[in-house]
Amino acid sequence: MPYSYLFRSFMSTTSAPAVLPGALPHRARGCKTPQTVGFHNLRLYTAAPTITRCGNRSSAMTPNELPPATVNFGRNYALYKGLSDAELRDLADIAKLRIRSEQQYLFTQHTTADQVFNLVTGTALVERMSSSGRRQVLAFLFPGDFVGLSNSDLREYAVKTLTEVTAYEFNQQKLRSLTETSPQLKENMKDISANVLAHALDQVFILGQKKADERICFLVMMFLQRMPGATLEHIDLPMTRQDIADYLGLTVETVSRSLAKLKRENIISTPSRHGLRVEDYDEVRRLADIE
């Protein structure tokens, strides 16, 4: 089961906002600047400690210390689409907010598949390691993406953060139980699974049929469609060239040569080490073969 139930929501071609609408700020103890933590106009007090941010510091707060906060389940996200306020409250009851710094893991391969995650902010990747130590990147994750569903007892892949990530964590069994009383939630879960399969087929196609520069352009189009804040003028790249190479099934050297070729032909430019600009959108789209 290398791909089914793996990693994302694919809710639309419009990127979700990095800060979700409807979230209200609250102040962490000793913090002068309000920090946004929340779901969607629902009061939440979790049983587990909630992590709040204050500058570069993190602090654990017990339910009694937690100020009134909103729980922001962005309604345009695939998991929450069409849910009633009561259904959102049921989800809020089993949700925990998690924060991970960059280059940390939400979970690792071969661990128990008990929890699932919905990204709120940040960027992560899904990776799978072979027994010989070779890695394949299966997906890049952005706000709104849903990851962790599995029919196996152990995870067949890991999720690693590329930036600081905030995500809502759900117990998988409790989430599945909610689908038994919520037809809409059950339908949303089916849609997520269907879109995961569609993404897997896309990746198989680009790995098997596209040249290196076409693979790069396919990835650029995906970033434009899904990455919050991505525009033709600037696409921020928190991933390394090794990450890109492992996603596209190329070597780092081939990625570098392909980028150089696209720059020589004035199709893209790289104003900074982690930034990309699209100079010829029509040509990027043609090479990507986006229907």
Order of alpha helices (4+ residues) and beta strands (2+ residues): beta-beta-beta-beta-alpha-beta-beta-beta-beta-beta-beta-beta-beta-alpha-alpha-alpha-beta-alpha-alpha-beta-beta-alpha
